[in-house]
Amino acid sequence: MTEKALFQKAKKTSHGVVKVHSRPKCDFCSREAVVDGKTHFGPWANMCLDHFLSFGVGLGLGKGQYLMIEE
């Protein structure tokens, strides 16, 4: 899945997109996070695309939000 495809999926989900001034770093690596979401482990984390695909539970209310940069 690409970041563009993830954004399109997030737009279709209730509460799946949140606007931010800047994106934080991924809690698992040093790359830019694209999702703030719940993990399979339980806690929430800021995740890059790769780590979201590996550990994220999804997008939407109670799952996670795509971090869209506000322009």
Order of alpha helices (4+ residues) and beta strands (2+ residues): alpha-beta-beta-beta-alpha-beta
